Each structure stands twice: as C-alpha cells, then as structure tokens.
Amino acid sequence: MTSRRTTPLWTPSRRTLLQLGGIGAAGGLAAACSGPSVGGGGGAGEEEGDAIDWASIEPATEITWWSNHPGNTKELEESYIAAFNEEYPDIKINHVTAGANYDEIAQRFQAASGTDDLPDLVIASDVWWFRYFVNGQIMAIDDVFAHLEVDTDDYVETLYSDYEYEGKHYAAPYARSTPLFYYNKDIWTAAGLPDRGPETWAELQEWAPALQAQVPADGQALGLGIGPSWAGWWFSNVIWGLGGNMSEEWTVTLDTEEALTAGAFVRDMYNGETAFAGLGSDTNADFQAGIFACLIGSTGSLKGHLDAAPFELGTAFLPNGPVDVPNVPTGGTGLAIPSTRTPEQQLAAAMFLKFLTETDNTALFSQSTGYMPVRTSAVEGDIMAAVYSETPQFRTSVDQLQQKTRVQDWVRVFTPGGDQIITDGIEELVLAGANPEDVFPDVTSKLDVAFEDNVEPYL
Amino acid sequence: MTASTATPATLAPTHPHEAQRRAARRRKRLRNLGFFALLAGPNIALLLIFVYRPLLLSFYYSMLQWNMGSSVARFIGFENYVRWFTDPDTPQVMGTTAIFAVTTVGGSLVLGLGLALLLNKKLFGRGIARTVAFAPYVLSGIAVGMLWLYIFDPRYGLLSTLLEAVGLSSPQWYTTSPWALIMIIIVYLWKHVGYVALIYLAGLQGVPQDLHDAAALDGAGKTRTFASIVLPLLGPVTFFLLITTILSSLQSFDLIKAMTDGGPLGSTTTLMYQIYVEGFQTGRAGFASAAATILFVILLVITAIQLKFMERKVHYA
C-alpha cells in the first residue's frame, strides 16, 4: 500500500500578505492620480473652448432634472413636464427628487461631479450657484438662450442679474423669493394696532409690548428663526437698513459701526428685557398657531399660510431701518445647466428651462406657491391680476420685489460656506447673547480664509 | 558528526525523477495559488477597491487645497493638518466628540447589560420583549432622529407634556448648549442599547449553569455570583462590544444630522460631523479629508490600545 502525501493548500506567509498589501497600496496611490488635477488651470478661470454652434445641434431625446420641488410643487412640476411633452414629445424628462432642500441638492450635485450621474438641469440656489460656477460645473446660458430666442429682457432684472458674473449668466430664475413680513390681523386688532405692518424696526419694537400681551406666555411678538440659508438672508435687511453691509464685493465689512450696531440690534431682539423675537422648531407652524403675532418668512410660504392660518393674514414690506435704501434681499433658486453634459443634452435642458420660465408658467408657479413671478410680463399679466384681486397679499410681495430689493452681499452668496459662517455668527448673537465686537472678527477671519482658499485661486 | 565532502557536482540533480518532482511541485503550487486567488481574490479586491483605495485617496486629498466639486486642486502638503490643529474650533469639536463617545459607550454598555440581565429572566412575553428591545437598532437613524424631534419639542412634544404633568418645564433642547448634546445622547442610547443587550444576552446564556450551581453551593449570593463569575466570563463579550461601540460612536452622523445639524453653536458637532460640514457644506474637501485622516488615526490608536492592554484582562472561558 502506498501512502499518498497530501500537499497543503498554499498558505500565504505574513511577508507575502504584506507584499500583497504593498501592491494594493501602490494601486491605491495610482488611483489617487484620478482625482482633481493638481496645479493646473480649470474651474471658473478655465478658458472656454470654441463656442457651440447651437443651430447645428439636435436636442437630446432624454434629460434629467434634479429638483427639490420648492414650495411642495412636485405635482406642478410634473404638470409642466407633461405640458412640455405636448409640444416636444421626443424629449423625455426624468424628474428626480434629489434632495429635500437647496443644500441637499447642492451637496449631491457636488459629490456627483466628475461622474456620469449628473443631471442636465439642476436647482441652483442663491448661495450655491456661484460655487458651481467657481468649480466650473455649470455653463453660461447666454448663447443657448440667444439661439432659443429667450426674451431675457423680460425677466425681472434683479432676479436675472443675480446669476450674472462678468457679463454672463449662469442660471435662469425659477422659484425666486424674498423675505416678507406676515402678521396676524386678529392679534393686531386685539392689540389696537393699525392694519399694516411696521414701517420701521423701531416701530415694531414700540408695538412689541402690546403684541406680547396677546400671545401665550411662551410666545413672542415676532417669530424669526435662525439657520442655514435663512439667518444671513434676513440679517441683510437689518444691516442694510442701518446703512451697512456684510461686504463690499469681496472685502468683508463686518467691522464697521453700522455692522456692529446691526449685530447688537439682533442680539437685543432675542435677549434682555426688551426682547421681542422668538425661535421655534417650526416658526411657520407656530405663527399659524398664534404663538407669534407676526413673522418674517419667505414669500414661498405665502400660499401655505393662506391655506393653513385660522386668522386673517396680513402681509407687509420688511421693516426699514433709519437709512432709506433698498433693504430686501432676493433669494430662492434658479435652474442651471451642468457644463459637462453634451451639447445635445444642454440644448434640450435649455429648451425646457425656457418653457418653465415662460410668462404663463411662472405666473402659475407664483399663484400656486407665493414665489415671485420671474417675468415682468407675468407680474402684470392676467393670471397674476386675478390672483391679486382674489388675494391681495400676493401683491405685497410683488410690489416689494419691484420697489425694495437689491442684489445680495457677495460674501454671503458667492463665498463658499459664507452663508454658514455668517449663520454661525448670528447664532452666537441670538443664542449666547454674545457681543458683535467679539463675534464678527472671528466671522470675518473665517470668511477671508474661505475666500482665499475657495474663490481667489479659481477666479 | 561527519564533515560534508560533497562537491558542487554531487549537489547537482542526478536522479532523472528529481526534475519531474520539482516541476510537479511547482505546478501544484501554481494550482494552489490559483485556488487561493479564486477564493480570496474577490474579497481582497473588494477590500482594496472599497476600503483601502478610499483610505489612500482620502490621505492624498488631505494634502490638497481643493473645492468639493472642482476638477482642479493645489498641493499644499500638510497645511490642512496644521490648520486643523490650530483651528480655534478644534478643542470644542474634540471635547464634544470625547463626551459623546464616553457617555454613549459607557451608557450603552451599562444599560445594555442591565437590559440583557432582565431579558435573561424567565418572564412572560420574553421573546416579544427581546424583539422590541432590539428593534430600534435596525431603524434608520434619520427616521429615529425625526421621530424624537417631535418627542423633544419644547412646545408640543410628548416629553414636554409629561414634564408639565409633574410641574417641570421642558428644557430648550434644540437651542441651548448642554441640552442639545444630552438629547442626542439619549436618542443614541435608545437606538443602540438593544444591540448591546442582544450581544450580552448571548454571552449570559453561554455562562455554564454548573458554575452558578457551584457558587450557590459555596454560599455566594446573586451579587457575588454576578461580580465574581458572570462578569469575568462576559469579558470577551464586553471586549468585543467596547471596540464596536467606540467605533460606532465616533462615526455617528445620522442622528446629529437629523436632530441638530451640529448646533446650537456647534455644541453637537463631533469630529465625524465636522468632516461632513467642511466637505459638503463649506466645500473644503482637502481640510475635510485631513479631519477624516485624523479620525482614522484616532480610531486606529484606540483599537490598538484596546487590543494590546485590555485583551490581557479578558478571561476566555
């Protein structure tokens, strides 16, 4: 009998495994070369290639639209797609819910950069579009809009110029809004106040004790939340009304007397014996429940308040400060076209973008949500006229848009993370009762670093 | 002992079968290597692609000044690390991370063991109780966070109503500094205690009954039996849980995102959350990668310390 010697399976030694690990590491390092190109040009400063002859391009048969359906407009947006397809049945539009808000969409869009998982049309909010531009992620729409004969002169000038940099536009206005002053007319009457909003912040302060007497013990005269994409927005109104601003182009100006006064005013709105503003987990719901007598909220919430408030709703311009200047920031979102899509996809996306912002469609969007009509022809058109007649509160927001708005300070909307840095500073004023003299230098320093790191090298 | 007198010529293969045997051995080794590659290759490939490659990429990105989303970047060496270590926010972030880790790990081990002891008793409905206790662990962190936000709401929440019933007012959970972190810790514990309890329960059921019997014969009470027999025998389970819960705690993200977004005043911003904020909100991908590398090193060191020093004290049955 012969015994058969069995050879054990190959068992790698520790050294062999280390060698394999080394190969893996080398592979990883090689893979590292596939990240961003280091030291080269690119981003917003990259030279654009030859201009596309849009007349020679056929639109793509399928495009993707990333939206967060601002103002709960998923069904409305789907109806737009259906209407567009009646006119262009060969262009299929994939309607993707890509986030619950502007920030989530932006984060997803940035994370998808460099992959094929990109949309052809994307939400680009006031604080995000410039970062897309700086990163070279979106295209200028001027040429393709000229080819499509989009009447850009009819866009509300402030809203379209919000997306302009060095003579080119990088988005078109879509769900645009401003902050608006809402008030509870029942409480106003009970407090013996005239049926109007306060002309100035000082007047609101004067009215506050009377209003405070009409709300529950845990309520406040004014509901005014804080948080990203919000606190820095309404703070613009306060600081502009005092004759200051957050920046002159890229230079942060939070060290001026006006800025410090604005910071102290905000601190005292929430802290101390004369405080008249309060926070809540959902200030809109709290206002509707009578916890707050008045509220500063987005015009995008107008329809929601009209539908849900069990009292008569009043609307007014934002309060003025001592200086008579336009003091209402515009905001909300536009729609942008990614630069890395094919010309065919870009053309189809631009066609749909043109359709979305046509007079009747923007009027319908405004009617359904409270967002601004983005075309002058829509502001004074039949649809909006009927809306103003039925619900005059809509007229207030449109009048404010035309009379009081101004382009936002660059440092908030153009500096990546600028809005978040300013929000953090305002949180310190509001929640910790900190002094602006202590807070603003740190905010300034962070804004400067963000500019030097994330903007300057790319321009 | 004989001295070797072999010459090079005598060492040369002379037997005609020697070469064949060597060739056969070589073929067998190759076959085995192929077999090894077939079995282990896919796993190794997955590890390399989805674990080591991102790890190395992250380290590489940490040396760049790079906007998230941009196709270009600038090499700046270790400057992001210098910035992180000199950032005025770093002490607060690390303090919050440490408090969160210590309380959630300690809390989940203590509460989990207590729950396991309870579930180990022969009680009516024990099976259902075990399922219910474990259920929160499998729920989505975001969903859990949203649900608890309603419960903690100082104005309308269930907790506020209960506190009012006993004459207490609700803390401002969302907007005041210590309460926001306490809120997150409570919810984290609620979500994770079931997991710890389940693992401990398996450990408790592995303690031999004859040891209990012997302890009883020796006159040991329940406390003494638990301290001197059960707890030491649970050493390997505790050791395992300590490692997994620390890793889980330091990487916790979903509850913070859903409930506080790192606020108020950054009081719930842990190192993990800072990585998200810097990477995706501020857009400083290089700085975020540096913070991620630091988190990786911290996890590595903690795990190595645990393996080196604590495993010695573990009693394996």
Contacts between the chains, C-beta under 8 A, distances in Angstrom:
chain1	res1	chain2	res2	distance
A	7	B	25	7.7
A	7	B	28	5.3
A	7	B	32	7.4
A	9	B	32	5.1
A	9	B	35	6.4
A	9	B	36	6.9
A	10	B	29	6.2
A	10	B	32	3.6
A	10	B	33	5.3
A	10	B	35	7.5
A	10	B	36	5.3
A	12	B	36	7.1
A	20	B	44	7.2
A	24	B	44	7.8
A	24	B	47	7.9
A	24	B	48	4.5
A	24	B	52	5.4
A	25	B	52	7.1
A	25	B	56	6.6
A	27	B	48	6.4
A	27	B	53	7.2
A	28	B	48	7.3
A	28	B	52	5.5
A	28	B	53	4.7
A	28	B	55	7.4
A	28	B	56	3.4
A	28	B	57	7.0
A	29	B	56	6.1
A	29	B	60	7.5
A	31	B	53	5.2
A	31	B	56	7.3
A	31	B	57	6.5
A	32	B	56	6.1
A	32	B	57	5.4
A	32	B	60	4.0
A	35	B	57	6.5
A	35	B	60	6.8
A	35	B	61	6.4
A	35	B	64	7.8
A	35	B	73	7.4
A	36	B	64	6.9
A	36	B	66	5.6
A	36	B	70	6.2
A	36	B	71	5.5
A	36	B	72	5.5
A	36	B	73	4.0
A	37	B	71	6.4
A	37	B	72	5.5
A	37	B	73	7.3
A	38	B	64	6.6
A	38	B	72	7.6
A	38	B	73	5.4
A	38	B	74	6.7
A	38	B	75	5.1
A	39	B	72	7.9
A	39	B	73	8.0
A	39	B	74	6.1
A	39	B	75	6.5
A	40	B	72	5.7
A	41	B	72	6.7
A	42	B	70	7.0
A	42	B	71	5.1
A	42	B	72	3.5
A	43	B	67	7.5
A	43	B	70	5.3
A	43	B	71	7.1
A	43	B	72	5.4
A	46	B	72	7.9
A	103	B	281	7.1
A	107	B	280	4.3
A	107	B	281	7.3
A	109	B	69	7.3
A	110	B	68	4.8
A	110	B	69	3.5
A	110	B	280	6.9
A	110	B	283	7.0
A	111	B	68	7.4
A	111	B	69	7.8
A	111	B	280	7.1
A	113	B	68	7.8
A	113	B	69	4.2
A	113	B	70	7.6
A	113	B	71	7.4
A	114	B	71	6.6
A	131	B	67	7.4
A	131	B	69	7.2
A	131	B	283	6.2
A	132	B	69	7.3
A	134	B	67	6.8
A	134	B	70	7.3
A	135	B	67	5.5
A	135	B	69	4.3
A	135	B	70	4.0
A	135	B	71	7.4
A	136	B	70	6.8
A	136	B	71	6.3
A	137	B	69	5.7
A	218	B	155	6.5
A	227	B	261	7.7
A	228	B	261	7.5
A	228	B	281	7.5
A	279	B	175	5.9
A	280	B	155	6.7
A	281	B	149	7.1
A	281	B	153	5.4
A	281	B	154	7.8
A	281	B	155	7.3
A	281	B	174	6.0
A	286	B	155	7.2
A	291	B	155	7.1
A	416	B	67	6.6
A	416	B	282	6.5
A	416	B	283	4.3
A	416	B	284	8.0
A	417	B	281	6.2
A	417	B	282	3.4
A	417	B	283	6.0
A	417	B	284	7.4
A	420	B	277	7.6
A	420	B	281	5.4
A	420	B	282	6.3
A	421	B	282	7.9
A	424	B	265	7.7
A	424	B	266	7.1
A	427	B	263	6.5
A	427	B	264	6.2
A	427	B	265	5.7
A	428	B	265	6.2
A	431	B	175	5.6
A	431	B	176	7.4
A	431	B	177	7.8
A	431	B	264	5.1
A	431	B	265	5.8
A	432	B	177	7.9
A	432	B	265	6.1
A	442	B	88	7.4
A	450	B	282	6.8
A	450	B	284	7.9
A	453	B	65	5.9
A	453	B	284	6.4
A	454	B	67	5.2
A	454	B	282	7.9
A	454	B	283	5.9
A	454	B	284	6.8
A	457	B	65	7.2
A	457	B	74	6.3
A	458	B	67	6.9
A	458	B	70	6.9
A	458	B	72	7.5
